[in-house]
Amino acid sequence: MAVGEFLTRLFGLEGQTAVVIGGAGELGFALCSGLSQAGAHVVIADVNLQACQKRVRQIEEAGGRASPAEVDITSRASLESLLAEALKVSGRVEMLVNSAGINAGSPFLDVDPDFWDKIFAVNLKGMMEACQVFIAHMKEAGGGSILNIGSVNSHLPLSRVFAYAASKAGVVNLTKNIAQEFAASGIRCNAICPGFFPAEQNRKLLDAERVENIMRGTPMHRYGEPHELVGAALLLLSPQAGSYITGADYYVDGGFTCSWF
């Protein structure tokens, strides 16, 4: 068997539909692009429809297939509408990626309880409801794969991002519970936990002291590039390559979580 044929059989997603919530963001779009290049039709869902439409054009210019969809992850009705929109593509959604997230930094005593609630509403409660909505469909359709985006904060407490860190710890626990509950239904659920990938939500937190600490604690001594999440995503989402992987929290962090400093 030729190498290309083997890799296509192992990682190819031709004929499958993937919904990526938060797909218009930098990291979310890198995942959309990777899934598209593997053959999937990607539904790029985000709170800003115009941003989704722009990302769809980028996918199409690269020869892929994509559709835009507006979604508010804090609204159950909006998530149900997203599923209905996605089902128009092929009548089935094989993959869900939960990439939406927000962040804010402050000393602990300055944490705003209202913004704490907002972060949890997007990063954890919204993810939980998205999983509920799409798992109901996947059970009926005979299976599927879910990928949740965690963080190195899921494992390690980092300073000044208390709500974000607590929500991302919840993401990993939620992922494992879903994996355990629905494995017999043919539904796999895994998490990618990125290290430091500068994006819209965290650039404002990267002051000189924080950057120095990050680089000291990252054995590769650099930030991650968005495309470096794609390989792990394809492994965990692929029904062939990832067929026996569920409940995993997969760290893509340049070695940060194995470093002692």
C-alpha positions as CSV (number, residue, x, y, z in Angstrom):
1,M,0.0,0.0,0.0
2,A,1.3,3.4,-0.9
3,V,2.2,5.8,1.9
4,G,-0.4,8.4,0.7
5,E,-3.1,5.7,0.5
6,F,-2.3,4.5,4.0
7,L,-2.3,7.9,5.6
8,T,-5.6,8.8,3.9
9,R,-7.2,5.6,5.2
10,L,-5.9,6.3,8.7
11,F,-6.6,10.0,8.9
12,G,-8.9,10.8,6.0
13,L,-12.3,12.4,6.8
14,E,-13.8,12.5,3.4
15,G,-17.6,12.5,3.4
16,Q,-17.8,13.5,7.1
17,T,-19.1,16.7,8.7
18,A,-17.4,18.5,11.5
19,V,-18.9,21.3,13.5
20,V,-16.3,23.6,15.1
21,I,-17.7,26.0,17.7
22,G,-15.4,28.9,18.1
23,G,-14.1,28.2,14.6
24,A,-13.5,31.8,13.6
25,G,-10.8,32.3,16.2
26,E,-7.1,31.7,15.5
27,L,-6.8,28.3,17.1
28,G,-10.3,27.2,16.1
29,F,-9.7,28.2,12.5
30,A,-6.4,26.2,12.4
31,L,-8.5,23.2,13.4
32,C,-11.1,24.0,10.8
33,S,-8.4,24.2,8.1
34,G,-6.8,20.9,9.2
35,L,-10.1,19.1,9.2
36,S,-11.0,20.5,5.8
37,Q,-7.7,19.4,4.3
38,A,-8.4,15.9,5.7
39,G,-11.6,15.9,3.6
40,A,-14.3,16.9,6.0
41,H,-17.0,19.5,5.4
42,V,-16.5,22.0,8.2
43,V,-19.3,24.0,9.7
44,I,-17.5,27.1,11.1
45,A,-19.6,28.3,14.0
46,D,-19.0,31.4,16.1
47,V,-20.8,34.3,17.7
48,N,-19.8,36.6,14.8
49,L,-21.4,35.4,11.5
50,Q,-19.3,37.8,9.3
51,A,-16.1,36.3,10.8
52,C,-17.4,32.8,10.0
53,Q,-18.2,33.8,6.4
54,K,-14.6,35.2,6.0
55,R,-13.2,32.0,7.3
56,V,-15.4,29.9,5.0
57,R,-14.0,31.9,2.0
58,Q,-10.5,31.1,3.2
59,I,-11.3,27.4,3.3
60,E,-12.9,27.5,-0.1
61,E,-10.0,29.4,-1.6
62,A,-7.8,26.5,-0.4
63,G,-10.0,24.0,-2.1
64,G,-12.0,22.8,0.9
65,R,-15.6,22.7,1.8
66,A,-17.1,24.8,4.6
67,S,-20.3,26.5,5.8
68,P,-20.8,29.4,8.2
69,A,-23.1,29.3,11.2
70,E,-23.8,31.9,13.9
71,V,-24.1,30.5,17.4
72,D,-24.2,31.7,20.9
73,I,-22.8,28.9,23.0
74,T,-24.6,30.3,26.1
75,S,-28.0,29.7,24.5
76,R,-29.5,26.2,24.3
77,A,-31.8,27.3,21.5
78,S,-28.9,28.6,19.5
79,L,-27.0,25.3,19.9
80,E,-30.1,23.4,18.8
81,S,-30.4,25.7,15.7
82,L,-26.7,25.1,15.0
83,L,-27.3,21.3,14.9
84,A,-30.2,21.8,12.6
85,E,-28.2,23.9,10.3
86,A,-25.3,21.4,10.3
87,L,-27.6,18.6,9.4
88,K,-28.5,20.3,6.2
89,V,-25.0,19.5,4.9
90,S,-25.3,15.8,4.9
91,G,-27.9,14.7,7.4
92,R,-25.3,13.7,10.0
93,V,-22.6,15.3,12.1
94,E,-19.7,12.9,12.9
95,M,-17.5,15.4,14.7
96,L,-17.9,18.2,17.2
97,V,-15.1,20.5,18.3
98,N,-15.7,22.8,21.2
99,S,-13.1,25.6,20.8
100,A,-15.0,28.6,22.1
101,G,-13.4,30.3,25.1
102,I,-12.8,33.6,26.9
103,N,-10.3,34.7,29.5
104,A,-9.4,37.6,31.8
105,G,-6.6,38.1,34.3
106,S,-6.5,39.7,37.7
107,P,-5.2,39.1,41.2
108,F,-7.5,36.7,43.1
109,L,-9.0,39.4,45.4
110,D,-9.9,41.4,42.4
111,V,-11.8,38.6,40.6
112,D,-15.2,39.9,39.5
113,P,-17.8,37.3,40.4
114,D,-20.0,38.3,37.5
115,F,-17.2,37.8,35.0
116,W,-16.3,34.5,36.7
117,D,-19.8,33.4,35.9
118,K,-19.5,34.6,32.3
119,I,-16.2,32.7,31.8
120,F,-17.8,29.5,33.2
121,A,-20.9,30.1,31.0
122,V,-18.8,30.0,27.9
123,N,-15.9,27.8,28.7
124,L,-17.7,25.0,30.7
125,K,-21.5,25.3,30.8
126,G,-21.8,26.2,27.1
127,M,-19.5,23.3,26.3
128,M,-21.6,20.9,28.4
129,E,-24.8,22.0,26.6
130,A,-23.2,21.7,23.2
131,C,-22.1,18.2,24.1
132,Q,-25.7,17.4,25.2
133,V,-27.2,18.7,22.0
134,F,-24.8,16.9,19.7
135,I,-24.5,13.7,21.7
136,A,-28.3,13.2,21.4
137,H,-27.9,13.3,17.6
138,M,-24.8,11.1,17.6
139,K,-26.5,8.4,19.7
140,E,-29.3,8.3,17.2
141,A,-26.9,8.3,14.3
142,G,-24.7,5.4,15.7
143,G,-21.7,7.3,17.0
144,G,-19.4,10.2,16.7
145,S,-16.4,12.0,18.1
146,I,-16.1,15.1,20.3
147,L,-13.0,17.1,20.9
148,N,-13.0,19.7,23.7
149,I,-10.3,22.3,24.1
150,G,-8.7,22.4,27.5
151,S,-5.5,24.1,28.5
152,V,-2.3,23.5,30.4
153,N,-4.4,25.3,33.1
154,S,-6.5,22.2,33.2
155,H,-3.6,20.5,35.0
156,L,-1.5,23.4,36.5
157,P,-2.7,26.5,38.3
158,L,-1.2,29.6,36.7
159,S,-1.3,33.0,38.3
160,R,-4.0,35.7,37.6
161,V,-6.3,33.5,35.5
162,F,-8.4,31.9,38.3
163,A,-11.7,31.6,36.5
164,Y,-10.2,30.5,33.3
165,A,-8.0,27.9,35.0
166,A,-10.9,26.5,37.1
167,S,-13.2,26.3,34.0
168,K,-10.5,24.5,32.0
169,A,-9.9,22.0,34.8
170,G,-13.7,21.3,34.6
171,V,-13.3,20.8,30.8
172,V,-11.0,17.8,31.4
173,N,-13.3,16.3,34.1
174,L,-16.3,16.8,31.9
175,T,-14.5,15.2,28.9
176,K,-13.6,12.1,30.9
177,N,-17.2,11.7,32.3
178,I,-18.7,12.0,28.8
179,A,-16.2,9.4,27.5
180,Q,-17.1,7.0,30.2
181,E,-20.9,7.5,29.8
182,F,-21.1,7.2,26.0
183,A,-18.3,4.8,25.0
184,A,-20.9,2.0,24.6
185,S,-22.9,4.2,22.2
186,G,-19.9,4.6,19.9
187,I,-19.2,8.1,21.0
188,R,-15.6,9.1,21.8
189,C,-14.8,12.3,23.7
190,N,-11.2,13.6,24.2
191,A,-9.5,16.9,25.0
192,I,-6.6,18.7,23.6
193,C,-4.8,20.9,26.2
194,P,-2.7,23.5,24.5
195,G,0.3,25.2,26.0
196,F,1.0,28.8,25.2
197,F,-0.4,29.8,21.8
198,P,-0.8,33.6,21.6
199,A,-4.3,34.4,20.4
200,E,-6.9,37.2,20.7
201,Q,-8.0,36.1,24.2
202,N,-4.6,36.0,25.9
203,R,-2.3,38.4,24.2
204,K,-3.3,41.2,26.6
205,L,-2.1,39.0,29.5
206,L,1.4,38.4,28.1
207,D,3.4,41.1,29.9
208,A,7.2,40.9,30.0
209,E,7.3,39.0,33.4
210,R,4.8,36.5,32.3
211,V,6.6,35.9,29.0
212,E,9.8,35.3,30.8
213,N,8.2,32.8,33.1
214,I,6.5,30.9,30.2
215,M,9.8,30.6,28.3
216,R,11.6,29.5,31.4
217,G,9.0,26.8,32.0
218,T,8.7,25.6,28.3
219,P,11.6,23.2,27.4
220,M,11.2,24.2,23.7
221,H,11.6,27.8,24.6
222,R,9.0,29.1,22.2
223,Y,5.2,29.6,21.7
224,G,3.1,27.1,19.8
225,E,1.9,27.8,16.3
226,P,-1.8,27.2,15.7
227,H,-1.1,24.6,13.0
228,E,0.7,22.5,15.6
229,L,-2.6,21.5,17.2
230,V,-3.9,19.9,14.0
231,G,-2.0,16.6,14.2
232,A,-3.3,15.8,17.7
233,A,-6.8,16.9,16.6
234,L,-6.8,14.5,13.6
235,L,-5.6,11.6,15.7
236,L,-8.3,12.1,18.4
237,L,-11.1,12.9,15.9
238,S,-10.4,10.3,13.2
239,P,-12.6,7.2,13.5
240,Q,-9.7,5.2,12.1
241,A,-6.6,6.5,13.8
242,G,-8.3,7.3,17.1
243,S,-10.7,4.4,17.2
244,Y,-9.5,3.2,20.7
245,I,-8.9,6.6,22.2
246,T,-11.5,8.1,24.5
247,G,-11.3,10.1,27.7
248,A,-7.8,11.3,26.9
249,D,-6.4,14.8,27.8
250,Y,-3.7,15.3,25.3
251,Y,-1.1,18.1,26.0
252,V,0.4,20.0,23.2
253,D,2.6,22.4,25.2
254,G,6.2,22.2,24.1
255,G,6.9,20.3,27.3
256,F,5.5,22.8,29.8
257,T,3.7,20.2,31.9
258,C,6.7,18.0,32.2
259,S,9.0,20.9,33.2
260,W,10.1,21.5,36.8
261,F,11.4,25.1,37.3
